[in-house]
Amino acid sequence: MQVFKFLSHISYGLLGTVLIVVGLGTVVLAFINESVPLQIALGLIGLGFIATGLVQVKRGQDEKRDKERFDEIITQLKQIQQELEKEKQPKRTGIAIADIISSSLKYYTEHMNKPKEEE
């Protein structure tokens, strides 16, 4: 799968370079011809190839930048997940309730035994 991603990244750059070179060749060819309508047509075609090549190069750069951002976000999410797992403490609600009940029973028994001793 990564081979395809690598090839697609290379293909954007390679395609962009090829289109720019073809566009420059077409523009140079436009200057060589003597017919004005043909010069205009070749010039516009060459500029179109150059613009398309620049778009492909930009797509390759954007893809690379997006991949780097995605990897950075994934690493940050993994770090946050690890911190959450470290901070996760076992629930002690049952223990806390049992402590409250036992201390209240202890207080109740002490309170009930005091009036008997005073009489």
C-alpha positions in Angstrom: 0.0 0.0 0.0 2.8 2.4 0.8 4.4 1.6 -2.6 1.3 3.0 -4.3 1.4 6.2 -2.1 5.1 6.6 -2.9 4.4 6.1 -6.6 1.5 8.6 -6.5 3.7 11.1 -4.8 6.4 10.6 -7.4 3.9 10.7 -10.2 2.7 14.2 -9.2 6.2 15.6 -9.3 7.1 13.7 -12.4 3.9 14.6 -14.2 4.3 18.2 -13.2 7.9 18.3 -14.5 7.0 16.7 -17.8 4.1 19.1 -18.3 6.2 22.1 -17.6 9.0 20.9 -19.9 6.4 20.3 -22.7 4.9 23.7 -22.1 8.2 25.4 -22.3 9.0 23.5 -25.5 5.7 24.5 -27.0 6.3 28.2 -26.1 9.8 28.0 -27.7 8.2 26.4 -30.7 5.7 29.3 -30.9 8.6 31.8 -31.2 10.2 29.8 -34.0 7.1 29.7 -36.2 6.3 32.5 -38.6 2.6 32.3 -38.7 1.0 34.7 -36.1 -2.2 32.6 -35.5 -0.1 29.5 -35.0 2.3 31.4 -32.7 -0.7 32.6 -30.6 -2.2 29.1 -30.5 1.1 27.4 -29.5 1.8 30.1 -26.9 -1.6 29.5 -25.3 -1.2 25.8 -25.4 2.3 26.1 -23.9 1.0 28.3 -21.1 -1.7 25.8 -20.5 0.8 23.0 -20.1 2.9 25.1 -17.8 -0.1 26.0 -15.6 -1.2 22.4 -15.5 2.3 21.3 -14.5 2.5 23.8 -11.7 -0.9 22.6 -10.5 0.4 19.0 -10.4 3.6 20.1 -8.5 1.4 22.0 -6.0 -0.8 18.9 -5.5 2.2 16.8 -4.7 3.4 19.4 -2.2 0.0 19.6 -0.6 -0.2 15.8 -0.4 3.1 15.7 1.4 2.2 18.5 3.8 -1.2 16.9 4.6 0.6 13.5 5.2 3.0 15.2 7.6 0.1 17.0 9.4 -1.8 13.7 9.6 1.2 11.9 11.1 1.7 14.7 13.6 -2.0 14.6 14.7 -1.9 10.8 15.1 1.2 11.0 17.3 -0.4 13.7 19.4 -3.6 11.6 19.7 -1.5 8.6 20.8 0.3 10.7 23.4 -3.1 11.9 24.7 -4.4 8.4 24.8 -1.3 7.2 26.8 -1.8 10.1 29.3 -5.4 9.2 29.7 -4.6 5.6 30.4 -2.0 6.7 33.0 -4.5 9.0 34.7 -7.2 6.4 34.6 -7.7 5.2 38.2 -9.8 2.2 39.2 -13.3 3.2 40.5 -13.4 3.2 44.2 -17.1 4.0 44.7 -17.9 0.6 46.2 -15.0 1.0 48.7 -16.0 4.5 49.5 -19.6 3.5 50.2 -18.5 0.6 52.3 -16.2 2.9 54.3 -19.0 5.4 54.9 -21.4 2.7 56.0 -18.9 1.1 58.3 -18.0 4.4 59.9 -21.7 5.3 60.4 -22.4 1.9 61.9 -19.5 2.4 64.2 -20.7 5.8 65.3 -24.2 4.4 65.8 -23.1 1.6 68.0 -20.9 4.0 70.0 -23.9 6.4 70.4 -26.3 3.6 71.3 -23.8 2.2 74.0 -23.3 5.6 75.7 -26.8 6.1 77.0 -26.8 2.5 78.5 -23.5 3.1 80.3 -24.7 6.5 81.8 -27.9 5.0 83.2 
